[in-house]
Amino acid sequence: MSDNKKSPLVKILRVGLAGLGNVGAGTFKILEQNAKLIEQRTGTRIVVTAVCARNKTKDRGIDLSKVTWVETPESLIDLPDVDVIVEVMGGEGDPALSLVRGTLQKGKAVVTANKALLAYHGMELAELSAQNNAPLFYEAAVAGGIPIIKMLREGLAANRISGLYGIMNGTCNYILTTMEKTGRDFADVLNDAQNLGYAEADPTLDVGGGDSGHKLVLLSALSYGCQPDFQNLSVEGIDRLSADDIVIAGEFGARIKLIGQAVKLDDGRILQMVSPCLVPKTSPLAHVDDALNGILMHGDFVGPSFVEGRGAGEGPTASAIVADLMDLACLRTCGAIRPVFGAEPHDLKAAPSASRDDWTGEFYMRLVVHDRPGVIAEISPVLRDHKISIESLIQRGRSEDQPVNIVITTHETTGASLRQASEKIELLPNVLAAPLVLPILKI
Ligand SMILES: NC(=O)c1ccc[n+]([C@@H]2O[C@H](COP(=O)([O-])OP(=O)(O)OC[C@H]3O[C@@H](n4cnc5c(N)ncnc54)[C@H](OP(=O)(O)O)[C@@H]3O)[C@@H](O)[C@H]2O)c1
């Protein structure tokens, strides 16, 4: 990657790349293919000088003949010709954790795409970054190619954010969009998505909502100046949704999307929740289809702001990594670093957190029941006892042998009332499964 005819004014930023998978190889390719453009825009030549992965002989479609290969990620830290580490191995623990820790402790910069690492260890790493004046960039960790970190940390920095709603997992959005287009059920579509390589062999982190949760806590910290806190998050995935839910939601003028939301309640607490929700078709989020990501934010002066784009994949994610490297190059030329979560770590307060119980609004509830006289009469008193009033009630199908779906939408109530009522309804003799309860958003 080296070009010896460089202007004496051009600086060099030397990169140690840990991980040469989709994102690592993609980063290498952009730095090589767009080298001139990057140099023009930053006044710095950004070159990979050393790399590490597990398998040295694997063909990755990149020429590694001019870079140093090291056997362990941590060996990158002390190499004299490495100014910044790009961590794109993944995983919340070692070796990613010790590599990032060790690099920051040495006062060197880190760029990472690793949301799991930051969701669990973000606070410790933000402190290390501040103590050692070592920048930690992570644009690629949330929503891939969409510059959402920059938007919150810089572009919208003058605003108080009151609510943030995001579709942040492309796999789930692809599955939900395909379920809607084809009328097929979750398991069937997931199977296809795995065969096509859109979903991991173990899809739990994606379809269970955990991956969206990792990203949400980072956006929440940036939006509200609070500590990233993965423990105080309500997470529910898309695995219990049926094709019927999607059709019925459509009849209510809504689409079902897996939404990560971080909302500031009137009492100052932050509600962080990942859940499939009914999103009105009039909302821009309802039109984020296939594997795309979209994020809607409300700032007190800017009003609503919406961004959409590719949230994963080699190109978009590597594009975000290289943008961070370019920011770092400019930073080295002109000065101070911004704190990791927008405010100095000692100013990040543990957010007083709210839970799904505190979510207030209308709900969608699907019950699977025996189609027998008196079923509604069993359910109604439970709803009444929890002060839940019904907006509409639909029964799908009529069969004495097969279970049928009853869908109820409610007037405004709380997550706590719905949870308590659901726990009782699940025990009724004609109810066959735990009710599926989805918030209906008005965004
Ligand atoms: N893929 C995306 O679209 C995307 C989007 C946003 C964020 N991210 C994040 O980016 C990171 C990387 O994702 P990816 O898709 O590029 O993963 P990947 O394709 O699985 O690549 C992981 C790389 O890390 C290397 N590696 C793993 N464990 C290692 C170890 N113990 N020592 C040395 N090298 C090790 C692997 O080496 P070998 O190749 O030799 O096995 C591989 O090159 C993850 O944090 C992920 O969450 C990915």
The ligand as an SDF file (V2000), in Angstrom:
LIG
                    3D

 48 52  0  0  0  0  0  0  0  0999 V2000
  -20.4650   -7.5790    9.2370 N   0  0  0  0  0  0  0  0  0  0  0  0
  -21.1700   -6.4830    9.3870 C   0  0  0  0  0  0  0  0  0  0  0  0
  -21.9760   -6.1230    8.5420 O   0  0  0  0  0  0  0  0  0  0  0  0
  -21.0010   -5.6420   10.6300 C   0  0  0  0  0  0  0  0  0  0  0  0
  -21.7480   -4.4500   10.7620 C   0  0  0  0  0  0  0  0  0  0  0  0
  -21.5420   -3.6440   11.8780 C   0  0  0  0  0  0  0  0  0  0  0  0
  -20.6580   -4.0390   12.8430 C   0  0  0  0  0  0  0  0  0  0  0  0
  -19.9800   -5.2130   12.7120 N   0  0  0  0  0  0  0  0  0  0  0  0
  -19.0460   -5.5910   13.7580 C   0  0  0  0  0  0  0  0  0  0  0  0
  -17.7440   -5.6610   13.1850 O   0  0  0  0  0  0  0  0  0  0  0  0
  -16.9870   -6.6490   13.8670 C   0  0  0  0  0  0  0  0  0  0  0  0
  -16.4310   -7.6250   12.8320 C   0  0  0  0  0  0  0  0  0  0  0  0
  -17.4940   -8.1830   12.1030 O   0  0  0  0  0  0  0  0  0  0  0  0
  -17.2240   -9.0860   10.8040 P   0  0  0  0  0  0  0  0  0  0  0  0
  -18.5580   -9.2860   10.1790 O   0  0  0  0  0  0  0  0  0  0  0  0
  -16.1100   -8.5300    9.9990 O   0  0  0  0  0  0  0  0  0  0  0  0
  -16.7560  -10.4330   11.4970 O   0  0  0  0  0  0  0  0  0  0  0  0
  -16.0070  -11.6760   10.7980 P   0  0  0  0  0  0  0  0  0  0  0  0
  -16.2330  -11.6590    9.3240 O   0  0  0  0  0  0  0  0  0  0  0  0
  -16.4170  -12.8710   11.5780 O   0  0  0  0  0  0  0  0  0  0  0  0
  -14.4660  -11.3710   11.0490 O   0  0  0  0  0  0  0  0  0  0  0  0
  -13.8590  -11.4680   12.3030 C   0  0  0  0  0  0  0  0  0  0  0  0
  -12.3680  -11.3910   12.0900 C   0  0  0  0  0  0  0  0  0  0  0  0
  -11.7120  -11.4260   13.3610 O   0  0  0  0  0  0  0  0  0  0  0  0
  -10.7120  -12.4180   13.3530 C   0  0  0  0  0  0  0  0  0  0  0  0
  -10.6330  -12.9760   14.7130 N   0  0  0  0  0  0  0  0  0  0  0  0
  -11.6220  -13.5000   15.4380 C   0  0  0  0  0  0  0  0  0  0  0  0
  -11.1470  -13.9380   16.6320 N   0  0  0  0  0  0  0  0  0  0  0  0
   -9.8210  -13.6790   16.6230 C   0  0  0  0  0  0  0  0  0  0  0  0
   -8.7660  -13.9200   17.5220 C   0  0  0  0  0  0  0  0  0  0  0  0
   -8.9910  -14.5270   18.6970 N   0  0  0  0  0  0  0  0  0  0  0  0
   -7.5230  -13.5270   17.1730 N   0  0  0  0  0  0  0  0  0  0  0  0
   -7.2840  -12.9180   15.9810 C   0  0  0  0  0  0  0  0  0  0  0  0
   -8.2500  -12.6780   15.0770 N   0  0  0  0  0  0  0  0  0  0  0  0
   -9.4960  -13.0570   15.3870 C   0  0  0  0  0  0  0  0  0  0  0  0
  -11.1590  -13.4610   12.3620 C   0  0  0  0  0  0  0  0  0  0  0  0
  -10.0210  -14.1620   11.8900 O   0  0  0  0  0  0  0  0  0  0  0  0
  -10.1410  -15.3190   10.7360 P   0  0  0  0  0  0  0  0  0  0  0  0
  -10.6460  -14.6090    9.4990 O   0  0  0  0  0  0  0  0  0  0  0  0
   -8.7660  -15.8130   10.5630 O   0  0  0  0  0  0  0  0  0  0  0  0
  -11.1230  -16.3130   11.2660 O   0  0  0  0  0  0  0  0  0  0  0  0
  -11.8010  -12.5810   11.2930 C   0  0  0  0  0  0  0  0  0  0  0  0
  -10.8350  -12.1280   10.3670 O   0  0  0  0  0  0  0  0  0  0  0  0
  -17.9280   -7.2590   14.9100 C   0  0  0  0  0  0  0  0  0  0  0  0
  -17.7490   -6.5830   16.1240 O   0  0  0  0  0  0  0  0  0  0  0  0
  -19.2950   -6.9520   14.3400 C   0  0  0  0  0  0  0  0  0  0  0  0
  -20.3000   -6.8830   15.3480 O   0  0  0  0  0  0  0  0  0  0  0  0
  -20.1300   -6.0000   11.6160 C   0  0  0  0  0  0  0  0  0  0  0  0
  1  2  1  0
  2  3  2  0
  2  4  1  0
  4  5  1  0
  4 48  2  0
  5  6  2  0
  6  7  1  0
  7  8  2  0
  8  9  1  0
  8 48  1  0
  9 10  1  0
  9 46  1  0
 10 11  1  0
 11 12  1  0
 11 44  1  0
 12 13  1  0
 13 14  1  0
 14 15  2  0
 14 16  1  0
 14 17  1  0
 17 18  1  0
 18 19  2  0
 18 20  1  0
 18 21  1  0
 21 22  1  0
 22 23  1  0
 23 24  1  0
 23 42  1  0
 24 25  1  0
 25 26  1  0
 25 36  1  0
 26 27  1  0
 26 35  1  0
 27 28  2  0
 28 29  1  0
 29 30  1  0
 29 35  2  0
 30 31  1  0
 30 32  2  0
 32 33  1  0
 33 34  2  0
 34 35  1  0
 36 37  1  0
 36 42  1  0
 37 38  1  0
 38 39  2  0
 38 40  1  0
 38 41  1  0
 42 43  1  0
 44 45  1  0
 44 46  1  0
 46 47  1  0
M  CHG  2   8   1  16  -1
M  END
$$$$
